[in-house]
């Protein structure tokens, strides 16, 4: 697995963790933004 795919996978994982934490804290707008960034990063995995 190339280093670029690993790094994008880590970015997606960090975004998903951020989404979960932001939702628990009640910040739905920031969670949605974090989810959008994660989806954009996941596109680079394909």
C-alpha positions as CSV (number, residue, x, y, z in Angstrom):
1,X,0.0,0.0,0.0
2,X,1.6,3.3,-1.0
3,X,2.3,6.0,1.5
4,X,-0.2,8.4,-0.1
5,X,-3.1,6.0,0.4
6,X,-2.1,5.4,4.0
7,X,-2.0,9.2,4.8
8,X,-5.4,9.8,3.1
9,X,-6.8,6.9,5.2
10,X,-5.5,8.5,8.4
11,X,-7.0,11.8,7.4
12,X,-10.4,10.1,6.9
13,X,-10.1,8.3,10.2
14,X,-9.3,11.6,12.0
15,X,-12.3,13.3,10.4
16,X,-14.6,10.5,11.4
17,X,-13.3,10.7,15.0
18,X,-13.8,14.4,14.9
19,X,-17.4,14.0,13.6
20,X,-18.2,11.7,16.5
21,X,-16.7,14.0,19.1
22,X,-18.3,17.1,17.7
23,X,-21.7,15.4,17.6
24,X,-21.3,14.4,21.2
25,X,-20.5,18.0,22.1
26,X,-23.6,19.3,20.3
27,X,-21.8,21.0,17.4
28,X,-23.8,19.6,14.5
29,X,-22.7,22.2,12.0
30,X,-19.0,21.6,12.6
31,X,-19.6,17.9,12.6
32,X,-21.2,18.2,9.1
33,X,-18.2,20.2,7.9
34,X,-15.8,17.6,9.3
35,X,-17.8,14.9,7.6
36,X,-17.6,16.8,4.2
37,X,-13.9,17.1,4.6
38,X,-13.7,13.3,5.4
39,X,-15.7,12.5,2.3
40,X,-13.6,14.7,0.1
41,X,-10.5,13.0,1.5
42,X,-12.0,9.5,1.0
43,X,-12.4,10.3,-2.7
44,X,-8.6,10.2,-2.9
45,X,-8.5,6.6,-1.6
46,X,-10.2,5.3,-4.8
